[in-house]
Amino acid sequence: MAANPSFDISTGADLQEVDNAVNQALKEIATRYDFKGTHCTINFDRDKAELKLAADDEFRMEALLDVLRGRLIKRGVPVRNLQIGEVETATGQSVRRTITLTQGIAGDTAKQIVRAIKDGGFKKTQTSIQGDEVRVSAPSRDELQSVIALLRGQDFGIELKFGNYRG
């Protein structure tokens, strides 16, 4: 007997695309008139999946964040997965901000996803939390498609990716 069709629900950003977006944003900042003579930087820590922004003042920090957000969107990085920290004051008027990239589904969010599937009335659907992913299996592909449609219609605070489909 063949195994039931299944798929995995995950989240995360391609770190290479984030790196490319940061480089493009830095190039744009270097050429823009409103950033001339300022000390605005973006540092990407790949291991921690963090972006550290520094700017001369809060106004430039917002402009820097807008440039970065625009580049991330163009590179296909889900901006819903950005956890933008508060503006911290540094020396003088300069400010800093840390942005964390969500690279996996947190335990409480995974439980919300499982609960949403159970509450959706899918009787034969089985879900299991596997680390930072959720695996969904069902006897029919149609039921799996219905689960995907249900989850796309809900907001869990992160961008969901549906992949690893096994039929």
Secondary structure per residue as TSV (DSSP state, phi and psi in degrees):
chain	resnum	aa	ss	phi	psi
A	1	M	-	360.0	134.0
A	2	A	-	-77.2	153.9
A	3	A	-	-72.2	156.8
A	4	N	-	-66.3	147.8
A	5	P	-	-61.4	146.4
A	6	S	E	-150.3	166.6
A	7	F	E	-150.4	163.7
A	8	D	E	-110.8	142.2
A	9	I	E	-106.7	124.9
A	10	S	E	-141.3	-179.1
A	11	T	-	-151.4	163.5
A	12	G	-	144.8	167.9
A	13	A	-	-118.7	147.5
A	14	D	-	-71.8	112.9
A	15	L	H	-64.6	-28.0
A	16	Q	H	-67.2	-38.7
A	17	E	H	-66.9	-36.2
A	18	V	H	-63.3	-44.2
A	19	D	H	-59.8	-44.4
A	20	N	H	-62.0	-42.3
A	21	A	H	-64.3	-39.7
A	22	V	H	-63.4	-44.4
A	23	N	H	-62.8	-41.5
A	24	Q	H	-64.7	-39.8
A	25	A	H	-65.2	-40.7
A	26	L	H	-64.4	-38.0
A	27	K	H	-64.3	-42.0
A	28	E	H	-65.1	-40.5
A	29	I	H	-63.6	-38.0
A	30	A	H	-65.4	-27.0
A	31	T	H	-101.9	-14.3
A	32	R	-	-76.9	139.9
A	33	Y	G	-63.9	-40.9
A	34	D	G	-71.0	-9.5
A	35	F	G	-105.6	3.0
A	36	K	T	-63.3	132.2
A	37	G	T	75.1	13.4
A	38	T	-	-107.6	164.9
A	39	H	-	-115.0	77.7
A	40	C	-	-108.1	127.3
A	41	T	E	-133.5	155.7
A	42	I	E	-132.0	121.6
A	43	N	E	-115.6	131.9
A	44	F	E	-110.6	116.8
A	45	D	E	-98.3	102.8
A	46	R	T	-65.2	-37.6
A	47	D	T	-66.3	-40.5
A	48	K	T	-90.2	-9.3
A	49	A	T	55.8	51.8
A	50	E	E	-127.5	145.8
A	51	L	E	-114.0	130.9
A	52	K	E	-114.4	118.8
A	53	L	E	-106.0	140.8
A	54	A	E	-135.2	138.2
A	55	A	E	-146.5	167.3
A	56	D	S	-72.0	-34.2
A	57	D	S	-154.2	176.8
A	58	E	H	-66.6	-34.9
A	59	F	H	-61.4	-46.1
A	60	R	H	-69.2	-30.0
A	61	M	H	-63.5	-42.6
A	62	E	H	-65.2	-41.3
A	63	A	H	-64.3	-40.7
A	64	L	H	-63.1	-42.8
A	65	L	H	-64.5	-38.9
A	66	D	H	-63.8	-43.4
A	67	V	H	-61.4	-46.6
A	68	L	H	-63.0	-44.6
A	69	R	H	-59.9	-44.0
A	70	G	H	-60.8	-41.8
A	71	R	H	-68.7	-37.8
A	72	L	H	-64.5	-40.4
A	73	I	H	-64.3	-43.8
A	74	K	H	-64.3	-29.7
A	75	R	T	-86.8	-0.3
A	76	G	T	81.9	19.6
A	77	V	-	-86.8	127.5
A	78	P	-	-68.1	113.8
A	79	V	G	-76.6	-11.7
A	80	R	G	-68.6	-20.8
A	81	N	G	-86.5	3.3
A	82	L	E	-86.2	127.5
A	83	Q	E	-105.8	100.6
A	84	I	E	-86.1	122.1
A	85	G	-	-78.6	172.6
A	86	E	-	-74.4	156.7
A	87	V	-	-75.5	126.0
A	88	E	E	-109.0	138.9
A	89	T	E	-80.3	141.4
A	90	A	-	-115.7	-150.9
A	91	T	S	-69.4	139.1
A	92	G	T	64.4	-130.2
A	93	Q	T	-94.3	-7.4
A	94	S	-	-66.7	151.2
A	95	V	E	-131.4	158.4
A	96	R	E	-131.0	159.0
A	97	R	E	-153.0	140.4
A	98	T	E	-112.5	133.1
A	99	I	E	-118.2	126.2
A	100	T	E	-105.5	135.9
A	101	L	E	-93.5	127.5
A	102	T	-	-77.1	119.8
A	103	Q	-	-112.1	2.4
A	104	G	S	-162.2	161.2
A	105	I	-	-78.7	123.6
A	106	A	-	-68.5	158.2
A	107	G	H	-57.9	-44.6
A	108	D	H	-69.0	-35.3
A	109	T	H	-68.3	-39.3
A	110	A	H	-61.4	-40.0
A	111	K	H	-65.6	-36.3
A	112	Q	H	-64.5	-39.9
A	113	I	H	-64.4	-46.2
A	114	V	H	-60.8	-42.9
A	115	R	H	-64.1	-40.2
A	116	A	H	-62.8	-39.3
A	117	I	H	-67.4	-43.3
A	118	K	H	-63.7	-42.2
A	119	D	H	-71.8	-16.9
A	120	G	T	-73.8	-7.4
A	121	G	T	83.7	22.7
A	122	F	-	-87.4	100.2
A	123	K	S	-72.3	-38.7
A	124	K	S	-94.7	0.8
A	125	T	-	-82.3	135.2
A	126	Q	E	-116.3	136.0
A	127	T	E	-123.4	148.0
A	128	S	E	-146.6	138.6
A	129	I	E	-88.9	122.4
A	130	Q	E	-122.8	90.5
A	131	G	T	68.8	-115.9
A	132	D	T	-105.7	23.2
A	133	E	E	-130.4	163.4
A	134	V	E	-123.6	126.5
A	135	R	E	-100.9	133.6
A	136	V	E	-120.9	129.4
A	137	S	E	-133.6	150.3
A	138	A	-	-155.0	158.0
A	139	P	S	-69.8	-21.2
A	140	S	-	-125.5	146.7
A	141	R	H	-67.6	-32.4
A	142	D	H	-60.9	-39.4
A	143	E	H	-67.0	-37.6
A	144	L	H	-64.1	-39.9
A	145	Q	H	-64.0	-36.8
A	146	S	H	-67.0	-37.7
A	147	V	H	-63.6	-44.7
A	148	I	H	-61.2	-43.1
A	149	A	H	-62.8	-40.8
A	150	L	H	-62.5	-46.3
A	151	L	H	-69.3	-33.1
A	152	R	H	-66.5	-27.2
A	153	G	T	-82.5	-3.6
A	154	Q	S	-113.6	160.9
A	155	D	-	-113.6	116.1
A	156	F	-	-109.5	6.1
A	157	G	S	84.6	-2.4
A	158	I	S	-136.3	161.9
A	159	E	-	-84.1	122.0
A	160	L	-	-92.3	138.7
A	161	K	E	-114.9	133.2
A	162	F	E	-109.5	116.8
A	163	G	E	-151.1	-172.6
A	164	N	E	56.0	43.7
A	165	Y	E	-74.0	125.0
A	166	R	E	-118.8	123.4
A	167	G	-	-107.4	360.0
